[in-house]
């Protein structure tokens, strides 16, 4: 039989900052409504309701001495070591992020040079044909970078690509906005490699959509909710409309990717989804199975880390994948021959999904 070229994950790595921020750490904050009025409820009540909705108990914040490109480099080193591939053989380095290197105590974005160039420098790669560039695409950025990398590999343009998702949302979150308790920091990376096979493996199919007519600014940068604050810009979101958008679009995007693969949903072992809100993710996966006429989804279909890692944007999916393959997520394994799905939603508004088969 004729062999085709497919893209497989040959190695993975992640970095989680050592600073663990628990919900009780927000008791000292003064929270404001978007109107600029102080929320007239005890912080204990605000935090308790937040936990019930999101499922988040704690999150990680980057150490003061590090910036985003540092933790991207830490994850990249681990992924390269795990793959066993010589760093000089990399054809591309793609770094998905949204805010560049934001230093402690600042909200100023720094993206020149590109974070991918900084990571290449930190890795000490001399090869001038290791092309390094960034991809700002909201929370779905890492997955979109994987889609781009797959095109390079399957076209014959590349053999090995380092794909990184790294973010420090704690540096751009408004301490006076209760939504800021969602955000966290971290980095994850994979090496995507060319693989010859007679049967389809690795990345099988994918789907992406962008909705802007009414949804472009559901996530945006704006001033602090505290009227006394200066003109610094912070990450803001319209949580209710974002929830409605995700529930409407993510299940159909996942279904589109699965249907393209020709697989029945019963062959999908796991769904690795971007995690910003536990209830939202549950609703999304329930809706997905309903689209297939299935009322009760498999018990272990969706591994979750949000309770202790929060929402670290583009880093969520590569961290989750790395933790599962390293047996660090209870009751979840990815075995040879398994099919699973990556899916994400975020600023843009963007939604994407990918079906992946682990080589036997």
Buried (B, 14 or more C-beta within 10 A) or exposed (E): EEEEBBBBBBBBBBBBBEBBBEBEBBEEBEBBEEEBEEBEEEBEEBBEEBBEBBBBEBBBBBBEEBBBBBBBBBBBBBBBEBBEBEBEBBBBBBBBBBBBBBBBEEBBBBBEBBBBBBBBEBBEBEEEEBBBBBBBBBBBBBBBBBBBBBEBBBEEEBBBBBBBBBBBBBBBBBBBBBBBBBBBBBBBBBBBBBBEBEEBBBBBBBBBBBBEEEBEBBBEBBBBBBEEBEEEBBBBBBBEBBBBBBBBBBBBBBBBBBBBBEBEBEBBBBBBBBBBBBEBBBBBBBBBBEBBEEEEBBEEBBBBBBBBBBBBBBBBBBBBBBBBBEEEBEEBEBEEEBBBBBBBBBBBBBBBBBBBBBEE
